[in-house]
Amino acid sequence: MPPKFDPKDPAVAPLIALFESLGLSTPKAVEAAKAPKTAAALKEIIISQHLEGKRLDEKRAALIVSLAGVGAKLGQEEKAYAVRKVEEGKLERADQLAAAVKYLELHRNAIDDAEFDRECGVGVVVTPEEVKRLVLLYLSANASEIEGWQSFSATLMKLKATPELRWAPTLDVKNSTEAAFLEKFGPKVAVNPKDVKKTAGAPKVAPASTAEASSSTAVTTERSVFEEGFLGKLHKPGGNPQINPKLKEQHLKATGGEVWTRFPPEPNGFLHIGHSKAIFVNFGYAAHHGGRCYLRYDDTNPEAEEQQYFDSILAMVRWLGYEPWKITYSSDYFQKLYDLAVELIKRDKAYVCHCSAEQIFADRGGEERGPRRACEHRSRPIEESLAEFEGMRDGKYKPGEATLRMKQDLEDGNPMMWDIVAYRVLNAPHHRTGTTWRIYPTYDFTHCLCDSFENISHSLCTTEFILSRESYEWLCDALEVYKPRQSEYGRLNLQGTVMSKRKILKLVKEGHVNGWDDPRLYTLIALRRRGVPPGAIISFVSGLGVSTSPSNIQTARFEQAVRQYLENTAPRLMMVLKPLKVTLENVPEDRIIMIEKPLHPKVPELGTSVVPFTRTLYIDADDFRLEDSKDYFRLAPGKTVGLFQAPAPITCTKYRTDPTTGEVVELFCNLEESNSTSKKPKAFIQWVADHPASGSPVRIDETRVFHQLFKSDDPAATDDFIADLNASSLEVVKGALLEVGFWSLAKKAMVDARKESEARLKTAATAGSEPTKEASPNGAPHDGHNEPVASVAQLVGNECIRFQGLRVGYFAVDKDAKLGCLTEEDTAAPGARPGDVVILNRIVSLKEDSAKKAS
């Protein structure tokens, strides 16, 4: 484990102060100091280029940090040249900086200003209108090569590579391309319509808006995900060999030659981000081929199973946008599994063993993996094993006193063929079968046979089950039943977190996190609570592809996928995290202007909000400072700055400080009434007005900002993962302010989400995907009281209210919030109600505010 990083360390604190003097915020300065190589390079640049105390604006300071990383091979002269270009505002974006470093590496001591500017796009401005024209021109000229949405990514890359669009804003190119594709090919879909007979199992989450439907990161996946790589090489239905040809015929007759898959979770914990890949692969692969996907609970261990896990699993599958064709349980087949265990004994392929776990381990070679020995019970007569197995069923033995083991091949090199356990004794009531059974089948006995019962054509699982494939196939052939084909893909892991149920349980029980849905965790219920859209998770998993290699992904990459998804789907509200009062002295106290502003400047479909503009405003304290400089464009004494959507800029004339702390607590400004000769401000800042009559501003009780829970990228590597916890992983900001448009946005989001949820659940009920009501093994019908809950709450919660706080981050309403106007009983106009508690969770930061990017 790397040494702990302490910002207060006497050796580190001066470095952070130096980085802050460059213009970095404290969090970004701390993050930059964490990376030794970058920190050393940045320090050298600041000192050698005399940047101490310059306090550049955030964007330029971040570019200097990036230069420290990507420009490590540059000499002093080249670094000085790049720094000057950044300070002058000639290099404004990361792509320009990357081009600059490349040019400087190739032209040491021979820099040509004009050539440099040309190669780095200095001064190049491509308007949105020009972008649209060039995109349409390109698409028209290359129409024969573009086959639909599956060509979108490749087309976008080619467009950005054209000389005319190289320096155009990437978002403008992406939006124009999406709009053109939408007009030409219609909404993007996950399934090739020509191949689909029935799209059971396809994502059914309706987009929140037209903008979301047209977004390239909506809940859809490109065909290549399922037709290329690992998934593209899978066998066709019926292509899995059988010990008896009739089994293949019976299987194809039952399935009609369709792809049938299953998602088989153990209901002993909450699903995490890794499970989202399994859900995507199993449901998505079936949907893509017009097939069907079961949700099958592997409920064979009643000691660890709880009803809340059953409910949560179904809720998360549906939340991600999928609907099971059927919901089944391994316990549906307990009697059938028992009968096949008896048949296995009769075929002399299984025996009852009374060895202890320690003895079995020793017989299998022990710690040294030495020679294996057959159990002394392996050769017992068939009739004796049958009688003993019946005794196990009837309660003759306590747990650990007897097991049923499969008689496999002790000479095989695969440990999963060394007579593994098929049944064990458990004195625990089962959630569905009660006390009917005292013995329960193991995963290795249950899984392949349930796949067989349900005619699964593709049993897809992660590579940790590769060794189990041999025993899977052995058991099916030993019983001469239909044998599905097991295929393994690499699992999804995220760095910087833990996903082990045992480790998360420890975090929960010891109070390091606030439950399994703490937004700092990566359980699906935690991601949902944090406000991460389900479509963003599917987009992220789809973008990773599916192969046999494990995916060890940085959390920053996941957050970037979420950011990209929200970019064109989240409405934007003005938000002030640290309010600073502003009094406009030349504005009458009774003057009120109601301003209609778009909720997204580039997505008109998201609508508008109406906010008041009055004499008293609040701006963010970070948008004002006492010391002005030529490269600082926000508010300072005597300086003018624009206000988003406001009628005119404001100029700060004086300020008031707290006599005790010296902190600035109020600004006094003049509103610069606009006229044709007014000079356009160089910067615009956000604001909210004080106007109680219209409910402005919305006062936020808590804004919760989440940082990485652990300090290292691999906290699970040691049992002492608790020592790796980041003590500053939760930041709570009180007193932030939000524009009044929040209320109508929140009400609409909740109403729309409820309607969609009700429609989906109605469809699920009529399509037969609700839990089966088959008879229990004792012949009694299930009463259904312990089936997973099917309710609107599965799909709808406060987290469906998402927005971007301008220049602050993306936020969602937390489940702890109490907003009276969101209840179905409240029919009055959206607004604050007595007893309201407004609590927001930051979903992700804005791209330009990402400390990780800056480092």
Phi, psi and omega in degrees: 000136180294156179299150181294142179261122181238110181301338182270358178303131181305333180278341184259323185306317179297328179294317179297317179298321178297317180293325177294325180293339175289331182128002179284144172292164182302313179300320180290324178295319178296316181297319179295326181287341182289330183266107187306312183295313179296319180299316180295317180293320180294318178300316181297319179294315182300315183288312184292330182259012175054050181262000179300131177076003181293328181046064177294163174293162189303320183295316181289322177299319179296323178294325176295320177299315179299321179299323178298329180276308186276343183258027184300331184272356181283150175278174183300319182295317181291320178298317180300320180296315181295318179299316180299319180295324177292314180299323181283352181081013179284322175257114188245342186228164181297323181292327176292320180296318179299318178294324180295315179298317179299315180297313184294327177293330183268347185230048178300131178063013179217052184275127177251117184305312183295317180294318179301310181300320181293317183288337185252007176070024181294127178079358181281126178236120177245110184289158177304324180294320179291322177301312181301316181297315182292323178296312180297323178296316180295315181297323179293319182287338184240028185302325184291339182266351185254113190259005182134196184299336179295344179264003188299308185299315181296320179296318180298318179296318180293323179297316180293339181275349180288144182303323184290332185249005184303320183255014175284148177305127183304319182296322178297318179296315181298313181296318180294321179293318178299316180298319180293318179295319180298318180292323184276319188248355182081181181302145179289136181236157184275338189239142175287111186304330183291335183267346191271126172263319179207122188267038176299134179097352180284154177302133182237018177284119180287142178296148181290341183197171175300324180298319181292324180296326183271353182289141180290350180250022177291179185286068178216163179223145180287151183302327186299332180301322184260353183246355180235166176065215184305309184290329179290340182265000181293155182293158174281153177308131183090354181276359178271121185300148179235153179290338178224122183306331181296331180296321177296315180300316180295320180297311182294328177293320181290323185264347185067021180078012180277164172279123176238124179235181178208149170249111190248069183286153171273126182278053181243017179178179180270144180293149178239182185303327178298326179292337180298329177291318179297320178295314180300314183294311185288311179289319183293319181295317178296314181297319182299326181262013177070028183257209186222151179225128175276150158256112182241117177283124178273074188265067182250007179229082185297341180292336186247358188263141178224150183301324181300330179287320176301312182298316184293322181298312179297320179299319182288324176298314180290321179300324179286353173105013183244151178236119179298145174291314174219148174254118182231174181223146172301328180293343174301335189248017184303317181293317180296320178294320178297316180299321179288329174296319177298317179298323180296321177295316181299330179274009181059038179247008178203158182207154177273131184241139179247014179288151174286165178301324180294320181292320178298318180297318179295318180296335180271012175110348177064196181299324184279356183056043182281196182300145180265145180238142177288141177297146181295342181267359187296329184261011181295152182300151181302314182299325179292318178294323177299317180293318180293321179295321176295324177294321175301315181297324186271006175092018180291332185240151174272165177305133179092348183271342180202142174221157171260123180246145178280139180268095187255239184222102182291344180270352179293147179284352183265119180300337179284002176249012183263060175054059182287160186284137178256323180221147174222162180271131176222120178269070180218134177292145180265146185295339182245327185254002177063230182257018180301321185247140173250353177237148182224139180287152177277168176303316185292337175271322188284314195299308183294325181288323176293322173303319180293314180303322186267009176055043179292127180274329182225107177268096188261127181212176182275165188295347177294346180258015180302314181295333181287343183301321183294316179289328176303309182288324180301315185293317179299317180289325180297328180262357180056049175247166178305135185247105174293166178259121175272131177229139189244136177238163181289139181281164179260125175235142175251135177284159175079010180211176175238145179234000176294130179300323180296317182289320179295320178300321178296318178298320181290310185295325182272002174078018178285336175227163184262063177095172182293342180256020174300125186299351176277347178273172179240030164288156181293326179292330177288319178294322177297314181297322179296336178109005179295124180292142178301325179298329179292324179292316178297318178298318179298311182296317179300319182294336179284337184077176181231121179216183179275353180271141177292150179254108176257098192252138175291144180298331179299326180289321177296315181297325178294323177297320178295317179302313181297322180294318183284340186310313183246013180241342183263128174298159182242128180238148175284132187219135180242110185285318179237092188294137172232121185291139177232126176250122180270099190295332181266014177250127180300149182297332183265006181278126179225127175242124176267122185249126174268123184232148178290147176280348173203126185295338184244000180231082183299337181298339180285348174092197184225168171228159180243125182232149178276152172236121187227183180296326182254123179235169170231133172242171178282136181303332180288348179268010177224141170211157185284323182269122178267161175205164186293338180257014177251127189243359178267201193278139175205165179305128180080002185256152179251140178217151178275156175245131180308125173064005181280162183291337183198163176289171176233152177236130181280123181258328178197177181210162179239140181244160175286125184296338181273312186264341185078004181284140177290124184243346179203142175249146174243124187226167172246141174275119182275095183305128186289146172209175187296339183262359182296138178278132181294130180299152179279344180214152176235136179241163181267169187197164168221146185263151175268107181209082185305328183300328179258006179082016181259135001269168171279122182266124185265121182294314179217134169244115185261121181249124185255134175243173184302133185292330182242158181279325185259169180279345183225065182294338182282356184289345181224153177290343180270041183293340179297325180293344183268002181296141177271113183294343182252030185284342179238124178241124181247120179253126179252143173090012176293159182236150184223149178295154186291343177299349179303320187295313181292324177297315182296316181297314181297317180299319181290316180297314180298319182293322179294318179299315180296320180296315180298320180295319181293316182293326176295317178297318181298319182293320182282338182272356176085020181264008174284162184307144179288153179242049182286166181290147174291163179302336179271005176095349181275140179288149175291142178273351174082359184293337182250021175284156178303144181290135174244101184212165178302328182298338176301324187250345187236129174207178180304334185294347179288350177268101184236149177197165172261124169279115187310126177062014181243308182159184176260137187228157174220157179281133182282157181294337180284347181293149176236108183237102187301326185288352181271349180290150181294335181284337184278112182250002179286173179299144180303139179169180181290148177232154177303135179088000179298143173229114183261115180233126181245146171249134173282123180286301174210161175284168172286155183305315184287347179261006184286115179294328181294323180293320182294332181275000000 
